[in-house]
């Protein structure tokens, strides 16, 4: 039963389009389209919200993709 609930919870997650940004700092799932529409970048990135100690915006390993981020969503809860 827990597996079904997890699937339902995951299915209601929605992408949020920029320019709307997260209200809180933390890890977010991000999406950036590429030249090949079948191969977008979807990865985890760190977001530092304005007004925090180090408001740097988006940080991810693939720095060349930062300007290409178009959507983000909160990460699901970790497995129990």
Buried (B, 14 or more C-beta within 10 A) or exposed (E): EEEEEBEEEEEEEEEEEEEEEBEEBEEBBBBBEEEEEEEBBEBEBBBBEEEEEEEEEBEBEEEEBBEBBEBBBBEEEEEE
